[in-house]
């Protein structure tokens, strides 16, 4: 496992972090059972992952073995778009659960950081208290993604979480600006997201298909239609180019490695629904080089 200094912070993160454990389908095909979630966490640490993402409901399954103070293990908390008055209670709740004194990376939506009255000031106060070590703004909404590509990172944040993968590269200008300004970069949707089965997504002939094929392939079906303008660019494209000779579907580690080879990217947060998915994503199955 490779470790990278996270922007100008003192955090040294594994190149792959363990994302929220709802997997690629956001539970449309069912959650893995608690015992499998425990196995995923423990195997992830065994394979060198040191960044674990909280805030999706599954953080209650973090094994006791991973809790408590440890200088080379880090936790990222997704707070979403909270009111300023609610942030400290949220942070305290998760600190109690993981038995730590600080959240290493607090993630809030970019639009909320700019618009929610007093939120930026409250987060700064939590950093001064030592309860939060770094702030990462989430560029998930299309307008926030576009602002990042056009203007780069916010001066008051330590990092950004953005959508970037082999077929969706329009965040490259923002990532380049982050590298120039010393900001951290976390990546989401390195595998195209949780909307489509990886094999279906990789086999689809996107040169001949349109956005309607996403509706046809997705477990959620018509429920995705309101978000198609965002989702379609993330999943469509020539994933087959990542195949090795003789493969019909590329291994997921090829897509993850491509993201991690981009200058300015520090860590890709990837959700895995099984130990087998985790091992494939890290390139440790059947002698695959990571």
C-alpha positions, 0 to 999 in steps of 0.5 A: 500500500502506498501512503501519501501526505494529505495536502498540507496537513500532517495526515499520511493516508493510504492511497485507497480509503474504505468508503461507506459500506453501502456498496455500489448499489446503495443497498438496492441489492441488500446490505452485506451482513454485519459479520461480513462488514466486520471482515471487510474492516479488518481485512482492509487494515490488514492490507494497509488501508488506514482511512475509514469513512464514517457517517453513512450509518454503517459506522456502528460496525467499526470493529472495536479493534480499530477504535481508540487512539492510534497515530497512523489510523484515520477517520473521515466523517461525512457531516453533510449539510448541517446547521452550525449549531449541530456540528459539534454534537455530531462530531462528539457522537462519532468521537464517542463511538470510535473512542478518539479525541479528533475526527481526522477529516470532517467532510461537509457539502461545499454549498453548505460550507458557503451558505449555512450561516456560521458553519465555516466559523463553527468548523474553524472553532472545532479545529481550534479545540482539536476536535477536527484536524482537517476540513474537506468540502464535498463537491457532489452537486453538479454546480459544486463540481463545475465550480471546482473545475472552474475555480479550484479549491476553497481557500478556507478548506484543507481538501475537496472530495470530487468525482473523477474516474477513467470515463469522467475526467472533467475535474482534472483542472480542479485537481491540478489547481489543488496540486498547485495550492497544496490542497488535499484531494479525495476521490469518489466514484472511482468505479463509476458509482453505486448505480450500476453493476460493475460488469454491466457498466463495463460491458455496455457499448456507450458509443451506441447507447444513450442515458436511457441505458442507465435506467435499463441497467440500474437496479433503481431503474426509473428512480434514477431519472431525476439525477441522470444529468449527473449520473450519466457522465460518471458511468458512460465511457470505454471502461473496456479499455482497461481490460487485459488481453482475454478479459471481458470485464476489467478488474476494478483495481485497474480503474482505481489504479488509473485514478491514483496515477493522477498527479494531485490525487491523494486517496480514492474512497471506495465502498466494498460490499465483500472481502472479495470486492476489497481484494480485487479493488486492491489488486491482491486476488490471483496474484494481481499487482496493485 
